Each structure stands twice: as C-alpha cells, then as structure tokens.
Amino acid sequence: MTKRNFLPAVALASGTALALSGCAGSAGTGDGSGGGEGFEHAAPQEEVDAALADLEPVTLNYQPPAASPNSIMAPAAQAYKEYIEERSGGKITIELVWGQAIAGYAEIDDALADGRLDLAYNLPIYNPSDYPSFDAAATSLSGLPISPVVGEAIYNAVSSDIGWSTESLLDEYEAQGVVPLTPIISSGGYYSVCADPGSEPDDWKGRQIRVASTSHLGVVEALGASPVSMEYVEVFEALQRGTVDCTFAQLLPSAEGGILEVAPHISYSTDDHSMSSRAVGAELAGASFGQLPLAYQQIIFDAASATYGGIVGIVADGNAESVRQAKAAGGTIAPFDPETEQLIGQENESQVQAVEDSGLLGDDISARVRESSEKWSAAAEELGLEDQGSFEDLDEWWEHGETDFTPLGERLFEEVALPHRPQ
C-alpha cells in the first residue's frame, strides 16, 4: 500500500514506539541488579554523566511501529533514539528496526523475552487471552471526553494512570517475561472508517466491519453488522477488495496505511458514547533490562517524561492528516447518527458493567476511570489546552507544534509513573 502526504517531523519522541528488553514485572520492582549508581529524575546532565562515567557502552535494537524511515510515525522513533543517546552521553546506542522486521505483533512478547528484541512497541489489545486485564481496562475506558486534540491528551493521561494502578495488568506482563515502561498507551481514538457513507442504524445492516478488540466485536453485533478480526496491516487490501466494508480504526495508522484512499467516510462520536478500546499499545522492556546498569535503566524509564507530548502531537497530526486525505478522496467527516450513537453507548455501558461484575480490575474500576478523567481534564484546562475548532475542519485549524503538551506530560510522569522508576 502506498504512503502519501507524510506528516511534519515530530519534535518530541512518541511513546507509541518505546520498549526495552528487561526483567519481568513492573519497572518499579527492579532491584538494580545491573549494578552501578543511579540518579534522580530530572537531575542535571553532569550528575548523569558522573553516574555513567565507569559504565561500558551498550547497543540496543528498537522495533518501532513505523513501517519505514519515511513513515508518518518515523520521526517519533528517531526522536526517542536521540533522547536516549543524548541523555546517556552516547553510551547507549539505539539501532532502529523498521516494519516489524524482527517480530510481528503476534510474537513481540516472545522476542523481548528471548532477547531477539531489545526495544519494541507492542499491541496487547490483540492478545486478550494473555492480557485479560488490558482488554478489560480498554473496555472500561469508554465514555471519556471526546475531541480530536485535547480529548486525546486526556485519554492518554487516563490510560497511563489506570495502567500503573492496575496490579493484575502488571502481573500479566510479569507472566509474559516483559517489563512495562508505560503499561497502557492510547494512540488515538477509534472511528468508523467506511467505503460508503452513512451511519444510520439501517446503514450498518449487512456490513462486514473489521474490529480491533473484543469490545468492538460487541458494538458491531449491537449494530447488526458482522465483525471481522484482522491486524491493521491487512486492512487496506481488505477494504480495497471489498472483503470488509468498514474498519473501526485509529486515524493515525489509517493515514499511515493510505486507508482513506479506499474508505474515505469517517464517522465520530459527539458525546461520551465513544467506542472503547482506544488503549491498544504498551511500552515494554524484555529479558536483559534487569542486567543493565541502574543508570541505564533510569534513562530508559525517564524517557517517558519526554514522550507524552510527542504521543499527543503525532496523534493530532494523524487525525488532521486523515481528515485531509478523506476530503481529497471525496469522502465525508460527520458525527454518528444519534440512534447509532445511542446503540454504541448502551453496548458500552453493558460491557463496562460486565467488567466491574467480573472483579478482574476490582469493583471500583468505573469510579477510578471517572476520577482520573476528572483529574486530568481539570489539569488540561488549568494548563490552557483547548481545541480551536471542529473535527470537520481539523485540517484547517490544527498546526503541528503550536500546542505544548509537555507540562501535562511532566505532571503525569511525576504523579503516576515516577513511583515505578527503577531504584
């Protein structure tokens, strides 16, 4: 599939592509077995240099989600590489491996655990049997604020917050022999992307719709359509051939894969009845992380504090690019029909209640998500983050680099991730 209209370079690293080989379990459980001295988060560079003075250089390979160096997502991988190498004074070298050349998503956990991969971004949402808590958390994250830019910032903050506070999820990573550096990442909202226009209840009847999660399967069935499960790398060809009529998809990879060329009709939610499972990814470490010197572990973990702004910025870039591509292909960008949105909301409520009844995430997951949403929505407002227009004209008002998400990312890291920093 062709790649067109590549987005501008991302100044900050994106957490959508970050992982390292390491010991099992939460990064916060690391015992520093790799040896050496550590340093405080945000310490001056001279203190970091002193902690690294006697350490041997290391080279780590890194498999980001980007398909090639020319990919929409490639600047994020390059920026992450630069952060690690600069903070370590060149003692950590990152080698980029494009296009899942070492391991596809189905085997990334194994590749991290057995050492074939040092760095990788994975999609636990594709593997609910190994990650039932991830799947349940993704389902529980429906109903958060919706907007093409600020809504993405809030969703990413809540995802990280819920991920770090969900012990069963951290245990699942440990069981797979990997270490979470950011246990849940929302790399963009989910939208209906279809070959033909129309989102009224009758329009869904008979449609074949690609789904990315178990919660989407329930939504498709509630709409009277037929769900089809496949990885997003297969979706372009399926839409092109008419094997599927629509995909429930994030817009960044849709722009990356040229999907809007063959399915240019985007439908989106206008209230808190958004499709769940916006949280799809994770930043992980694999088998050798625990043997790295403590200072190296801390540099890698601290990178998350510099990546949040990149995550949100590149997602907003992807949303705007998708709107641009849809318009160029003669498509439409419109809200769901109210009756369809009501059906989605009813299905979401049923699924969230089932998660709560299961007890997998405790009996208070709905309250935790609501409290986290209120907290990070207030923080975004306090920091002056706001959308400058509607979704339909996103390509006209969104300008890359004009909105600084760094302060929100720093607050998130300090309040949520920092307690898990290797010590």
Secondary structure, DSSP 8 states (H G I E B T S, - for coil): ----S-----SS--TTS-B----SS-GGG---TT-S----TT--HHHHHHHHTT---EEEEEE-S-SSTTSTTHHHHHHHHHHHHHHTTTSEEEEE--TTSS--GGGHHHHHHHTS-SEEEE-GGG-TTT-HHHHHHHHHTTT----SSHHHHHHHHHHHHHHHT-HHHHHHHHHTT-EEEEEEEE-S-EEEEESS---SHHHHTT-EEEESSHHHHHHHHHTT-EEEE--GGGHHHHHHHTS-SEEEEEHHHHHHTTGGGT--EEEE-SSS---S--EEEEEEE-TTGGGS-HHHHHHHHHHHHHHHHHHHHHHHHHHHHHHHHHHHTT-EEEE--HHHHHHHHHHHHHHHHHHHHHTTT-TTHHHHHHHHHHHHHHHHHHTT----S-STTHHHH--TTSS--HHHHHHHIIIIIGGGS--
